[in-house]
């Protein structure tokens, strides 16, 4: 079990031309993982063939900020 890695993928793109000569960008599929951040497990278990499990959820709410803003009165700026 380990937490989700939040380091950015440093992906690369190639500029190419379609058959009509229009430019587009192709992801080269060569991904490089950025530097390890503090508090993350050392090593890369997946790269060494070790199975890892990370329970995930999709909720990017900043609960502390939400708590601070609750009950606050908001003023609407006037249009000029």
N, CA, C and O atoms as CSV, one atom per row, in Angstrom:
chain,resi,resn,atom,element,x,y,z
A,1,UNK,N,N,0.853,-1.177,0.000
A,1,UNK,CA,C,0.000,0.000,0.000
A,1,UNK,C,C,0.893,1.233,0.000
A,1,UNK,O,O,1.888,1.291,0.723
A,2,UNK,N,N,0.536,2.200,-0.802
A,2,UNK,CA,C,1.277,3.469,-0.789
A,2,UNK,C,C,0.351,4.584,-1.255
A,2,UNK,O,O,-0.696,4.341,-1.855
A,3,UNK,N,N,0.765,5.807,-0.964
A,3,UNK,CA,C,-0.048,6.955,-1.365
A,3,UNK,C,C,0.204,7.258,-2.836
A,3,UNK,O,O,1.176,6.782,-3.423
A,4,UNK,N,N,-0.681,8.055,-3.423
A,4,UNK,CA,C,-0.555,8.440,-4.818
A,4,UNK,C,C,0.632,9.378,-4.987
A,4,UNK,O,O,0.856,10.267,-4.165
A,5,UNK,N,N,1.361,9.178,-6.021
A,5,UNK,CA,C,2.466,10.065,-6.355
A,5,UNK,C,C,1.876,11.342,-6.944
A,5,UNK,O,O,1.012,11.278,-7.818
A,6,UNK,N,N,2.327,12.483,-6.480
A,6,UNK,CA,C,1.822,13.752,-7.004
A,6,UNK,C,C,2.904,14.509,-7.773
A,6,UNK,O,O,2.736,15.683,-8.103
A,7,UNK,N,N,4.000,13.835,-8.052
A,7,UNK,CA,C,5.052,14.466,-8.847
A,7,UNK,C,C,4.593,14.595,-10.292
A,7,UNK,O,O,3.852,13.743,-10.782
A,8,UNK,N,N,5.021,15.642,-10.976
A,8,UNK,CA,C,4.576,15.820,-12.367
A,8,UNK,C,C,5.297,14.886,-13.318
A,8,UNK,O,O,6.467,14.553,-13.126
A,9,UNK,N,N,4.575,14.471,-14.349
A,9,UNK,CA,C,5.203,13.758,-15.452
A,9,UNK,C,C,5.776,14.808,-16.372
A,9,UNK,O,O,5.097,15.776,-16.715
A,10,UNK,N,N,7.005,14.630,-16.772
A,10,UNK,CA,C,7.632,15.553,-17.706
A,10,UNK,C,C,7.564,14.921,-19.086
A,10,UNK,O,O,8.502,14.253,-19.522
A,11,UNK,N,N,6.435,15.140,-19.773
A,11,UNK,CA,C,6.278,14.521,-21.080
A,11,UNK,C,C,6.782,15.455,-22.169
A,11,UNK,O,O,6.913,16.661,-21.957
A,12,UNK,N,N,7.061,14.892,-23.329
A,12,UNK,CA,C,7.610,15.666,-24.435
A,12,UNK,C,C,6.690,15.557,-25.646
A,12,UNK,O,O,5.985,14.563,-25.824
A,13,UNK,N,N,6.712,16.585,-26.463
A,13,UNK,CA,C,5.875,16.637,-27.651
A,13,UNK,C,C,6.722,16.982,-28.871
A,13,UNK,O,O,7.675,17.757,-28.784
A,14,UNK,N,N,6.362,16.402,-29.993
A,14,UNK,CA,C,7.016,16.703,-31.267
A,14,UNK,C,C,6.038,17.474,-32.134
A,14,UNK,O,O,4.859,17.129,-32.216
A,15,UNK,N,N,6.532,18.518,-32.779
A,15,UNK,CA,C,5.677,19.214,-33.739
A,15,UNK,C,C,5.757,18.455,-35.058
A,15,UNK,O,O,6.844,18.169,-35.560
A,16,UNK,N,N,4.597,18.135,-35.608
A,16,UNK,CA,C,4.521,17.406,-36.878
A,16,UNK,C,C,3.580,18.141,-37.812
A,16,UNK,O,O,2.932,19.113,-37.424
A,17,UNK,N,N,3.513,17.673,-39.032
A,17,UNK,CA,C,2.605,18.255,-40.030
A,17,UNK,C,C,1.632,17.180,-40.497
A,17,UNK,O,O,2.023,16.039,-40.745
A,18,UNK,N,N,0.356,17.556,-40.615
A,18,UNK,CA,C,-0.622,16.609,-41.143
A,18,UNK,C,C,-0.487,16.576,-42.674
A,18,UNK,O,O,0.284,17.357,-43.232
A,19,UNK,N,N,-1.217,15.693,-43.359
A,19,UNK,CA,C,-1.087,15.587,-44.827
A,19,UNK,C,C,-1.356,16.888,-45.581
A,19,UNK,O,O,-0.904,17.052,-46.714
A,20,UNK,N,N,-2.082,17.805,-44.966
A,20,UNK,CA,C,-2.358,19.092,-45.616
A,20,UNK,C,C,-1.365,20.174,-45.211
A,20,UNK,O,O,-1.527,21.338,-45.578
A,21,UNK,N,N,-0.331,19.791,-44.451
A,21,UNK,CA,C,0.705,20.742,-44.071
A,21,UNK,C,C,0.424,21.538,-42.815
A,21,UNK,O,O,1.183,22.440,-42.462
A,22,UNK,N,N,-0.681,21.203,-42.129
A,22,UNK,CA,C,-1.024,21.927,-40.905
A,22,UNK,C,C,-0.251,21.338,-39.726
A,22,UNK,O,O,-0.112,20.119,-39.623
A,23,UNK,N,N,0.250,22.195,-38.838
A,23,UNK,CA,C,1.025,21.693,-37.701
A,23,UNK,C,C,0.122,21.080,-36.618
A,23,UNK,O,O,-1.001,21.534,-36.399
A,24,UNK,N,N,0.628,20.060,-35.960
A,24,UNK,CA,C,-0.008,19.499,-34.767
A,24,UNK,C,C,1.103,18.973,-33.869
A,24,UNK,O,O,2.246,18.837,-34.304
A,25,UNK,N,N,0.771,18.680,-32.628
A,25,UNK,CA,C,1.772,18.212,-31.677
A,25,UNK,C,C,1.464,16.788,-31.253
A,25,UNK,O,O,0.333,16.474,-30.881
A,26,UNK,N,N,2.463,15.936,-31.310
A,26,UNK,CA,C,2.338,14.525,-31.007
A,26,UNK,C,C,3.073,14.229,-29.705
A,26,UNK,O,O,4.253,14.550,-29.562
A,27,UNK,N,N,2.366,13.611,-28.752
A,27,UNK,CA,C,3.017,13.211,-27.506
A,27,UNK,C,C,3.946,12.055,-27.832
A,27,UNK,O,O,3.512,11.029,-28.357
A,28,UNK,N,N,5.211,12.219,-27.524
A,28,UNK,CA,C,6.205,11.214,-27.913
A,28,UNK,C,C,6.135,9.950,-27.059
A,28,UNK,O,O,6.833,8.976,-27.342
A,29,UNK,N,N,5.309,9.953,-26.026
A,29,UNK,CA,C,5.130,8.806,-25.125
A,29,UNK,C,C,6.406,8.433,-24.384
A,29,UNK,O,O,6.533,7.308,-23.901
A,30,UNK,N,N,7.331,9.340,-24.291
A,30,UNK,CA,C,8.528,9.130,-23.482
A,30,UNK,C,C,8.327,9.970,-22.227
A,30,UNK,O,O,8.503,11.188,-22.254
A,31,UNK,N,N,7.961,9.326,-21.139
A,31,UNK,CA,C,7.657,10.042,-19.906
A,31,UNK,C,C,8.826,9.940,-18.942
A,31,UNK,O,O,9.442,8.884,-18.801
A,32,UNK,N,N,9.119,11.044,-18.286
A,32,UNK,CA,C,10.156,11.080,-17.267
A,32,UNK,C,C,9.522,11.601,-16.003
A,32,UNK,O,O,8.915,12.671,-16.015
A,33,UNK,N,N,9.646,10.875,-14.913
A,33,UNK,CA,C,9.074,11.296,-13.645
A,33,UNK,C,C,10.009,12.280,-12.981
A,33,UNK,O,O,11.213,12.036,-12.898
A,34,UNK,N,N,9.471,13.391,-12.507
A,34,UNK,CA,C,10.270,14.436,-11.860
A,34,UNK,C,C,10.890,13.965,-10.556
A,34,UNK,O,O,10.722,12.814,-10.154
A,35,UNK,N,N,11.601,14.859,-9.905
A,35,UNK,CA,C,12.319,14.546,-8.665
A,35,UNK,C,C,11.361,14.120,-7.558
A,35,UNK,O,O,10.218,14.574,-7.505
A,36,UNK,N,N,11.834,13.244,-6.676
A,36,UNK,CA,C,11.032,12.756,-5.559
A,36,UNK,C,C,10.810,13.865,-4.542
A,36,UNK,O,O,11.749,14.559,-4.151
A,37,UNK,N,N,9.563,14.025,-4.118
A,37,UNK,CA,C,9.245,15.035,-3.115
A,37,UNK,C,C,9.412,14.470,-1.707
A,37,UNK,O,O,9.499,13.257,-1.516
A,38,UNK,N,N,9.454,15.353,-0.747
A,38,UNK,CA,C,9.602,14.938,0.650
A,38,UNK,C,C,8.401,14.118,1.090
A,38,UNK,O,O,7.272,14.419,0.703
A,39,UNK,N,N,8.624,13.110,1.873
A,39,UNK,CA,C,7.541,12.297,2.414
A,39,UNK,C,C,7.060,11.187,1.507
A,39,UNK,O,O,6.178,10.419,1.893
A,40,UNK,N,N,7.608,11.080,0.322
A,40,UNK,CA,C,7.193,10.004,-0.573
A,40,UNK,C,C,8.152,8.844,-0.422
A,40,UNK,O,O,9.350,9.026,-0.205
A,41,UNK,N,N,7.600,7.646,-0.541
A,41,UNK,CA,C,8.390,6.433,-0.422
A,41,UNK,C,C,9.587,6.426,-1.359
A,41,UNK,O,O,9.456,6.760,-2.537
A,42,UNK,N,N,10.718,6.058,-0.861
A,42,UNK,CA,C,11.915,5.992,-1.708
A,42,UNK,C,C,11.825,4.770,-2.620
A,42,UNK,O,O,11.236,3.750,-2.262
A,43,UNK,N,N,12.405,4.893,-3.769
A,43,UNK,CA,C,12.368,3.786,-4.714
A,43,UNK,C,C,11.090,3.816,-5.524
A,43,UNK,O,O,10.192,4.616,-5.260
A,44,UNK,N,N,11.014,2.948,-6.501
A,44,UNK,CA,C,9.825,2.878,-7.336
A,44,UNK,C,C,9.366,1.436,-7.383
A,44,UNK,O,O,9.815,0.671,-8.237
A,45,UNK,N,N,8.474,1.049,-6.475
A,45,UNK,CA,C,8.033,-0.340,-6.429
A,45,UNK,C,C,7.494,-0.859,-7.755
A,45,UNK,O,O,7.769,-2.003,-8.117
A,46,UNK,N,N,6.735,-0.051,-8.489
A,46,UNK,CA,C,6.177,-0.507,-9.770
A,46,UNK,C,C,7.281,-0.802,-10.774
A,46,UNK,O,O,7.182,-1.758,-11.543
A,47,UNK,N,N,8.334,0.011,-10.773
A,47,UNK,CA,C,9.429,-0.180,-11.726
A,47,UNK,C,C,10.213,-1.454,-11.435
A,47,UNK,O,O,10.890,-1.979,-12.319
A,48,UNK,N,N,10.128,-1.953,-10.213
A,48,UNK,CA,C,10.861,-3.164,-9.856
A,48,UNK,C,C,9.965,-4.393,-9.890
A,48,UNK,O,O,10.375,-5.472,-9.461
A,49,UNK,N,N,8.741,-4.238,-10.397
A,49,UNK,CA,C,7.845,-5.373,-10.530
A,49,UNK,C,C,6.991,-5.654,-9.305
A,49,UNK,O,O,6.279,-6.658,-9.267
A,50,UNK,N,N,7.050,-4.786,-8.306
A,50,UNK,CA,C,6.245,-4.967,-7.102
A,50,UNK,C,C,4.868,-4.340,-7.337
A,50,UNK,O,O,4.770,-3.211,-7.819
A,51,UNK,N,N,3.822,-5.066,-6.998
A,51,UNK,CA,C,2.464,-4.552,-7.151
A,51,UNK,C,C,2.188,-3.571,-6.021
A,51,UNK,O,O,2.452,-3.866,-4.855
A,52,UNK,N,N,1.657,-2.408,-6.367
A,52,UNK,CA,C,1.273,-1.421,-5.361
A,52,UNK,C,C,-0.219,-1.162,-5.455
A,52,UNK,O,O,-0.804,-1.270,-6.532
A,53,UNK,N,N,-0.829,-0.824,-4.344
A,53,UNK,CA,C,-2.253,-0.521,-4.288
A,53,UNK,C,C,-2.419,0.837,-3.625
A,53,UNK,O,O,-1.875,1.089,-2.550
A,54,UNK,N,N,-3.180,1.711,-4.285
A,54,UNK,CA,C,-3.446,3.042,-3.751
A,54,UNK,C,C,-4.944,3.296,-3.816
A,54,UNK,O,O,-5.505,3.355,-4.911
A,55,UNK,N,N,-5.606,3.447,-2.675
A,55,UNK,CA,C,-7.034,3.779,-2.706
A,55,UNK,C,C,-7.183,5.237,-3.149
A,55,UNK,O,O,-6.540,6.124,-2.588
A,56,UNK,N,N,-8.026,5.484,-4.150
A,56,UNK,CA,C,-8.184,6.815,-4.715
A,56,UNK,C,C,-9.601,7.330,-4.551
A,56,UNK,O,O,-10.553,6.565,-4.397
A,57,UNK,N,N,-9.709,8.646,-4.588
A,57,UNK,CA,C,-10.993,9.319,-4.655
A,57,UNK,C,C,-10.785,10.605,-5.428
A,57,UNK,O,O,-9.660,11.091,-5.535
A,58,UNK,N,N,-11.850,11.157,-5.964
A,58,UNK,CA,C,-11.739,12.400,-6.711
A,58,UNK,C,C,-12.447,13.483,-5.932
A,58,UNK,O,O,-13.663,13.643,-6.039
A,59,UNK,N,N,-11.696,14.219,-5.154
A,59,UNK,CA,C,-12.240,15.332,-4.387
A,59,UNK,C,C,-11.094,16.288,-4.107
A,59,UNK,O,O,-10.263,16.033,-3.236
A,60,UNK,N,N,-11.052,17.385,-4.843
A,60,UNK,CA,C,-9.965,18.346,-4.695
A,60,UNK,C,C,-10.347,19.530,-3.798
A,60,UNK,O,O,-9.663,20.553,-3.786
A,61,UNK,N,N,-11.436,19.381,-3.054
A,61,UNK,CA,C,-11.904,20.441,-2.176
A,61,UNK,C,C,-10.866,20.763,-1.109
A,61,UNK,O,O,-10.321,19.860,-0.475
A,62,UNK,N,N,-10.595,22.041,-0.912
A,62,UNK,CA,C,-9.730,22.474,0.186
A,62,UNK,C,C,-10.633,22.705,1.390
A,62,UNK,O,O,-11.199,23.785,1.556
A,63,UNK,N,N,-10.760,21.683,2.224
A,63,UNK,CA,C,-11.721,21.731,3.317
A,63,UNK,C,C,-11.417,22.810,4.345
A,63,UNK,O,O,-12.347,23.397,4.898
A,64,UNK,N,N,-10.158,23.091,4.618
A,64,UNK,CA,C,-9.821,24.146,5.577
A,64,UNK,C,C,-10.292,25.497,5.066
A,64,UNK,O,O,-10.849,26.289,5.827
A,65,UNK,N,N,-10.073,25.770,3.775
A,65,UNK,CA,C,-10.523,27.039,3.186
A,65,UNK,C,C,-12.040,27.112,3.183
A,65,UNK,O,O,-12.606,28.166,3.475
A,66,UNK,N,N,-12.707,26.014,2.859
A,66,UNK,CA,C,-14.160,25.964,2.865
A,66,UNK,C,C,-14.698,26.295,4.252
A,66,UNK,O,O,-15.662,27.048,4.388
A,67,UNK,N,N,-14.076,25.735,5.270
A,67,UNK,CA,C,-14.483,25.981,6.658
A,67,UNK,C,C,-14.325,27.459,7.018
A,67,UNK,O,O,-15.184,28.036,7.684
A,68,UNK,N,N,-13.214,28.070,6.572
A,68,UNK,CA,C,-12.970,29.489,6.862
A,68,UNK,C,C,-13.988,30.383,6.165
A,68,UNK,O,O,-14.375,31.413,6.718
A,69,UNK,N,N,-14.430,30.015,4.965
A,69,UNK,CA,C,-15.348,30.844,4.193
A,69,UNK,C,C,-16.811,30.671,4.588
A,69,UNK,O,O,-17.630,31.542,4.297
A,70,UNK,N,N,-17.151,29.574,5.238
A,70,UNK,CA,C,-18.552,29.346,5.604
A,70,UNK,C,C,-19.033,30.447,6.543
A,70,UNK,O,O,-18.346,30.807,7.498
A,71,UNK,N,N,-20.202,30.967,6.263
A,71,UNK,CA,C,-20.790,32.009,7.086
A,71,UNK,C,C,-20.298,33.412,6.746
A,71,UNK,O,O,-20.802,34.387,7.305
A,72,UNK,N,N,-19.339,33.536,5.856
A,72,UNK,CA,C,-18.818,34.845,5.458
A,72,UNK,C,C,-19.812,35.513,4.521
A,72,UNK,O,O,-20.414,34.859,3.670
A,73,UNK,N,N,-19.980,36.830,4.686
A,73,UNK,CA,C,-20.880,37.565,3.802
A,73,UNK,C,C,-20.068,38.107,2.626
A,73,UNK,O,O,-19.039,38.756,2.815
A,74,UNK,N,N,-20.537,37.836,1.428
A,74,UNK,CA,C,-19.819,38.232,0.224
A,74,UNK,C,C,-20.522,39.410,-0.419
A,74,UNK,O,O,-21.750,39.442,-0.490
A,75,UNK,N,N,-19.755,40.372,-0.885
A,75,UNK,CA,C,-20.308,41.550,-1.553
A,75,UNK,C,C,-20.074,41.409,-3.044
A,75,UNK,O,O,-19.002,40.991,-3.482
A,76,UNK,N,N,-21.100,41.766,-3.824
A,76,UNK,CA,C,-20.985,41.691,-5.273
A,76,UNK,C,C,-20.491,43.052,-5.772
A,76,UNK,O,O,-21.065,44.085,-5.428
A,77,UNK,N,N,-19.439,43.055,-6.573
A,77,UNK,CA,C,-18.896,44.298,-7.118
A,77,UNK,C,C,-19.891,44.904,-8.095
A,77,UNK,O,O,-20.537,44.188,-8.860
A,78,UNK,N,N,-20.009,46.214,-8.068
A,78,UNK,CA,C,-20.949,46.881,-8.988
A,78,UNK,C,C,-20.322,46.966,-10.372
A,78,UNK,O,O,-19.109,47.123,-10.517
A,79,UNK,N,N,-21.182,46.857,-11.388
A,79,UNK,CA,C,-20.716,46.947,-12.771
A,79,UNK,C,C,-20.622,48.413,-13.148
A,79,UNK,O,O,-21.496,49.208,-12.802
A,80,UNK,N,N,-19.576,48.766,-13.848
A,80,UNK,CA,C,-19.397,50.172,-14.275
A,80,UNK,C,C,-19.651,50.306,-15.741
A,80,UNK,O,O,-19.552,51.405,-16.287
